[in-house]
Amino acid sequence: MTVLHTIVPATVVAAFMSIAFASPSFAQSAATPQTNAQSQPPAADKPAAPQQLTEKLNAYVGCINRLSERAYQSRSRYASWAKKTGPTGKERIIYGTYTIYDTSDCRKKVETANAMEPRDAELEAAASAYADAVGKLEPLLQEADDYYKQENYKDDKMAKGKALHPRLVAAWDAFADADTKLRSGVEAINDRRSLARLAEIEQSEGRKARYHFEAIMIHAKRVQRAEQAAKPDVAAITSALAEYESLVNAAERLPADGKKVDSSFLDSAKSFLVSAKQLMRRVRDKVPYSQGDRMMMNSGGGWMVEGSPARVLRDYNQLIDAYNRGNRF
């Protein structure tokens, strides 16, 4: 069974970040992917077609990994200079926004994947909604980018910029909602598959290297989700961290005469542990970010700030990379 681990875009942690500082989002509440709203696909976990399911999910994950981060970055870029009520033309610096990659390939892959077995009406609807939302966002961002790059606001006194503002906000909000739902559906299936795989490994091999390799990823995801929660629960985060740390320590203590977990994977696992602990302590102890910290986070350098969601996210994604290129048992 192939287990998919999706790279998480940096800007989807905005809901958690808003607990500590003002998030650069025009949404009333930023959309952070959660997996508690699980779909119940009638055939998603049938063992008869695991490869087909993997191919189906890969198509959806491919769209998310290619398009979502850039879409969120475009919103953050715009929010870095424009007020929530929209641009006025009197701003000291006008950055415009970013464009996103071509979305037609995503739409085609979603259409193909939706026709594949096992069928799952809820997941397929979420994928179609995602393709539709990101497809509508693409030309709108191009229109806005052309307007701001050509500095046409100097000719029309920001008239078009003001007209574009509500359209951009609505498109970003629709995209964020679609992204959250698709991500949740994919992750719900992946969670069940990961747990089933872990149980199979424990039954056939015991708690050896392969078991710890997979278990660390499952528990890292639990830590990440706990710290991404709209209202972070310090007790829940601390508990998830304790379980994760116990697994990492156990993996390091595996007998030398048996198969070992790859050292580079363990290094990444420990780096994520350090960053996650730093963020937990900042939330627990109510440690504010300095002005310099805020400047780095608002300019895309949040990963350099100790105890920031962006630092945790960077190390989580590096752990995913280490998993994808790590042990092959």
N, C-alpha and C positions, 0 to 999 in steps of 0.2 A: 504494500500500500504506500503510495506516495503522499506525503503530507506537505501541504503548501504553507509557506510562511510569507506573508505579504510585508513588503517594506512600508512603513508608516510615514506619510508625509509630515513634515515638521509642523505645518500650520494646522493640522487637525487637532493639536493639543490646546487649541485656543480656549476651550471651555475650562480646562484646568488652569491655564495660565491666568484667566480672568479672576481667579480667586486671589491671586497675588498682585496682579497689576492689570491695567486697562488693556484689554485685547484689541488689536487693530481689526475689528470686525464691525460691519454695519448691521449684522443680525442681532435680534433681541437677545438671543442666547446662541452662542457659537455651537456648531454641529460637531460633536465629537463622536466618532464611531464607538458604539457599545455592542455587546453581543448578548445582552439579556433579552432583547426582543427577538427570540428565535423563531425562525420559520420551521415548519414541520413537513418537510418534503416526503411524500408518500413512498418514494423509492430511493431516496438519496443514499441510504446506508446499506442497501442490498449488496451482498458480496458478489453478485453475478456480474456487475459491471463497474468494478473499481477504476479501471483505466478510462472508461468513457466518462465517469464522473470527474476524474482528474483533468481530462481534456476540457470538459465543460467549465470547470472552475478556473482552469488556467486562462481561458479566454476572458473571463471576468476580471481575474487578477491582473492580467496584462493591461486591460483598460485602466484600472485603478493606478497601477504603477507608472504607466506612461503619462496619464493626463491629470490625475488628482492633485499632485503636489504643485504643478505649475498653475492650475486653476486657483488653488488657495493662495499661492504666491501673488497672483495677479490682484486678488482682493486686498492682500496685505500691503502691496505696493501702493495701490490707490488710497487705502486708508491711512497711509503714512503721511499724506499731505492734505487730503481732502477731508473736510468736516463731515459728520454724520448727516448733516442737512444738505450736503453737496458743495461743490466748488463755487467760489464767488468771483474769481478772477483777480482777487486782491492778495492771493497767497504769495508768500515770499519765494517759495520754491514750488514749482509744478512739475511733478515727475510723470504724470500720466499713469499708465498701467502696463502690464505685460500681456502678450498674446500667448496662446497655447498651441500645442502641436495639432496637426491635422487630425480630425476626429472621424473621418470617413472609415478608416480601417477598423476602428473600434466598433462602429455601428455594424459593419459587415461581420465581424467576429461574434458579436452578440447575437445577431440573427442566426448565424450558423449554430452557435452553442445552444440557443434556445430550442432548436429543433432536435437536439441530441437527447438520448436517454442517459440517465434516468430523468423523467420529466418532473418539474417542480414549478407549478404555476406561480407561486409567490416569488420565488427567486428569479424566475424568468421575467416577471413583471418588473421587478426591481432593476434588473439589468437593462431592460428596454427603457425604463424611466431614466436611468443613468445616461445611456447613449443619447437619448433625446435632450436631456438637460445640458450635457456637455456640448452636444452638437449645436444647440441654440446659443450657448455662451461663446463659442469660437468666433462667429462672424461679428458679434457685438463687441468683443474685445479687439478685434482687428479694426473695426470702425473707430473705436475710442483711441486706439493706439495711433492710427493715422491722424486723427484730429489733434492729439497732443504732440506728436512728433513734429508735425508741420506747424505747430504753434498757431493754429487757426483761431484759438481763443483770443489772440491779440487783435483779430479782425472783427469778430462778432461779439466782443465783450462777454465771452464765456457763455453765450446763449446756447450753443449746442452742448457744451459741457454740462450745463444745468439740465438740459432736456435728457441727456444720456444718463444722468445720475440715477433716477428711479428705475430705469430699465436695467442698469448694471446691478443695482442692489437686488432687484427681483430675480435676475438671472443667477447671481451668486448664491442667493438663498435657496433657489430651486435646485441648483447643483449640489449644494452642501447637504440638503435633505436627501437627494437621490444617492449621493455618495455614501451617506451614513447607512441608508437602508440596504444598499448592495453590499457594502462592507460587512454589515451585521449578518446578512444572510450567508455570505461566504464563510465568515468566521464561525458561525454556529455549526455549519457542517464540518469545517476543519477541526473544531474542538472535539466533536464526537468521534471523528476518525482518529485523532491523535490519542484520545483516551482508549479507544478500542485497540489501537496499535500497541500502546504501552502495556495494556493488560495481556495481550498476546505475547509480548516479549518477556514479561515477568513470568508467565506461565511456562514458556518454553526454555528460557535461559536463566531465570532468576534475576536478581538485582545486580547485574554486572555492568560492563561499560556501555553497552547499547542502551540498556534501561536508563542509565543516568544521562546519557546523551540526549535522549528524547524527553525525559522528565524535566531536565533543566529548561528546555524550551517551553514546555507547557507552563511551568511555574514562572518563568520570566514574563510570559504573556499575562499571567495573573497579576504580577507586580505592576506591569505597565498599565493595565486597565484600572487597577486600584488607584494609581497616581493620576490617571486621566479623568477620573470621575468628576462630574460637575460639582459635587460637594465632597471633596476628599475626606475619607474617614481614616484618621491617623491609626486607630486600632486595627482596622482592616489592612492598611498598608503595612504596618509593623508585623502583623501575622503573616502576610504574604511574603514579606522579606525574610522572615525567620525560616519559613519552609524552603524558600529558594536558596538561602545561604546554607542550610543543612544539606541540600542536594549537591551543591557545588563542593562543599567540604568532603562529602562522602565520595564524590567522583575523584577527588585528589587522593583519597586514601585507598583506592582500589589496589588489591595485591599486585605486586610487581610481576608475578609469574603469569598473569592473565592479560587479556587485551585491555589497553588503557585508552582513556578518552584523550583525544588530540590536545596537546598543550596549548596551541594557539586558540582553540575553542575555549579552553578553560580560562585563558587570559582575558578573552572577550567577556566571558561570563562574570569574571571578577570585576572587570571595569564597569560593567552594567550594575553590579551590586553596589559598588562604591558610589556611583552617580545617583542611583535610586535612594540610597541611604542619605545622601546629602540633601536631596530634595525633600525626603520625609522629615528630616530634622528642621529644614527651613520652614515647612508648613507647621510642624509640631510646635516649634519655638517661636513662631510668628516673626521670623527674621525678614525685614523688608529688603527689597533690592535697592542698591545705591543708584544715584543718578547715572553713573557710568554704566552700571549693569543694564539699566533701562535703555540707554542709548544703544548698547550692543544688541540687546534683544529686539529692539524696534528696527534695527538695520540689518537683521539677518545673521547677526553674530552671537545669538543666544547660546550656542553650543560652547562658547568660551566662558560662560558664566557658571561658576560652581553652584550647584543646587538649583539649577534651572530646568524646566521641562524640556527645553531644547537639548541640553546636555544629556539628559536621560534618554531622549529619543535618538540622538546620534549613537549612543552606546548600545541601545537596543537594536537599531538597524545594523550596526557592526556585528552584533551577536548573531543576527539572522544571516549575514554574509558568511560568518565563520561556520555556522551550521551548514549552510548550503555547499561550502567547499571542504567541510570537515570529514570526520570518520566515515568510512564506508565499510560496514561490518559484513 
